[in-house]
């Protein structure tokens, strides 16, 4: 079992090795297997990447992510802009989104509806996470395989 200091250093190292994370903007505290991340990042995608990086570290039993997404100074943070971006992203990536409804409120994107595969569900959320202006994603899509609907 790693000491708190060893776990903190391992998480810091993992954050530093992830090209999608600016580790210098993220603080790490570890105590008894629980890792707390804090700081401020410029996109939901970066927050998500930091959370995933911390969870990859052996010895991390729980994660308390208090990273804030700060979109100030951006001109692409209106809900309308984000909603259009989600629709465009689905189209550009050839995701069959006919069964997906998109709701955007204060930068949070909620995906609802049905798709035929788990891969489609995960891809939809991934495409949204990568968009500028997104503060968070709620993926409420249900998977209903063809022939079961």
C-alpha atoms as one frame of an Amber mdcrd trajectory, in Angstrom:
protein
   0.000   0.000   0.000   1.305   3.431  -0.955   1.701   6.173   1.607  -0.368
   9.317   1.131   2.701  11.165  -0.169   3.583   8.367  -2.624   0.003   8.284
  -3.924  -0.042  12.073  -4.337   3.244  11.975  -6.268   2.021   9.115  -8.477
  -1.153  11.034  -9.374   0.847  14.214 -10.062   3.140  12.223 -12.350   0.191
  10.688 -14.213  -1.416  14.102 -14.665   1.880  15.452 -15.976   2.169  12.660
 -18.529  -1.313  13.191 -19.987  -1.123  15.520 -23.021  -4.748  16.576 -22.493
  -4.069  17.987 -19.025  -2.183  21.084 -17.919  -1.018  19.551 -14.649   0.393
  22.803 -13.296  -3.194  24.050 -12.905  -4.318  21.081 -10.800  -3.676  20.467
  -7.116  -3.553  16.952  -5.688  -4.125  15.791  -2.111  -4.167  12.114  -1.107
  -5.380  10.619   2.160  -6.077   6.947   2.843  -6.643   6.093  -0.829  -8.918
   9.076  -1.496  -7.516  11.594  -3.973  -8.819  15.136  -4.175  -8.178  17.195
  -7.301  -8.629  20.952  -7.259  -7.874  23.859  -9.531  -9.290  25.485 -12.608
  -9.200  24.335 -16.226 -10.466  25.828 -19.463 -12.666  22.986 -20.706 -14.771
  20.077 -19.562 -12.616  17.808 -21.726  -9.538  18.737 -19.695 -11.389  18.164
 -16.397 -12.566  14.765 -17.628  -9.040  13.839 -18.752  -7.605  14.835 -15.355
 -10.192  12.762 -13.509  -9.490   9.733 -15.725  -5.719  10.152 -15.263  -6.059
  10.136 -11.474  -8.266   7.052 -11.551  -5.636   5.191 -13.606  -3.171   5.311
 -10.711  -2.851   2.140  -8.667  -3.910   2.762  -5.083  -6.568   5.377  -5.864
  -9.713   4.018  -4.257 -11.902   7.110  -4.599 -11.737  10.459  -6.353 -13.118
  13.788  -5.159 -12.859  16.072  -8.162 -13.270  19.721  -7.262 -11.775  21.000
 -10.498 -13.691  23.990 -11.804 -14.276  24.610 -15.504 -13.760  28.314 -16.222
 -15.066  29.423 -19.582 -14.714  33.162 -18.968 -13.283  35.078 -21.847 -14.571
  32.590 -24.389 -17.032  33.527 -27.080 -18.307  29.986 -27.578 -20.040  29.407
 -24.272 -23.674  30.173 -25.140 -26.073  27.260 -24.836 -27.234  27.795 -28.411
 -23.652  27.620 -29.684 -23.029  24.436 -27.699 -26.262  22.781 -28.923 -25.358
  23.532 -32.540 -21.843  22.215 -31.890 -23.199  18.945 -30.505 -25.400  18.433
 -33.556 -22.546  19.298 -35.938 -20.146  16.997 -34.090 -22.552  14.077 -34.400
 -22.930  14.754 -38.129 -19.190  15.212 -38.791 -18.393  11.991 -36.945 -21.152
  10.060 -38.737 -22.975   9.228 -35.514 -26.553   8.127 -36.165 -28.207  10.514
 -33.737 -31.829  10.134 -34.858 -32.802   8.681 -31.473 -30.871  11.242 -29.397
 -32.321  14.434 -27.927 -29.929  17.170 -26.826 -30.603  19.616 -24.012 -28.155
  22.356 -23.030 -28.562  24.444 -19.900 -25.857  26.715 -18.502 -23.179  24.789
 -20.399 -24.344  21.378 -19.173 -25.332  18.985 -21.961 -27.903  16.267 -21.305
 -28.199  13.485 -23.870 -31.434  11.476 -23.834 -32.998   8.880 -26.063 -31.963
   5.519 -27.450 -29.221   4.015 -29.575 -28.545   0.444 -30.692 -25.067  -0.095
 -29.212 -23.045   0.832 -26.137 -20.372   2.138 -28.514 -22.827   4.702 -29.953
 -23.744   5.843 -26.438 -20.103   6.282 -25.400 -19.143   8.003 -28.658 -21.958
  10.530 -28.259 -20.681  11.537 -24.824 -17.080  11.603 -26.047 -17.916  13.963
 -28.900 -19.693  16.315 -26.479 -16.834  16.319 -23.942 -14.464  17.557 -26.639
 -16.522  20.658 -27.477 -15.566  24.093 -26.255 -17.968  25.708 -23.812 -19.215
  22.446 -22.288 -19.156  22.407 -18.474 -20.454  18.865 -18.045 -22.274  15.960
 -19.687 -25.179  13.855 -18.435 -25.457  10.776 -20.620 -29.006   9.422 -20.162
 -29.044   7.502 -23.428 -30.448   3.983 -23.252 -29.059   1.137 -25.345 -31.776
  -0.894 -27.052 -30.314  -3.404 -29.514 -31.987  -3.752 -32.894 -34.945  -6.088
 -32.675 -35.607  -5.354 -28.989 -37.350  -1.984 -29.410
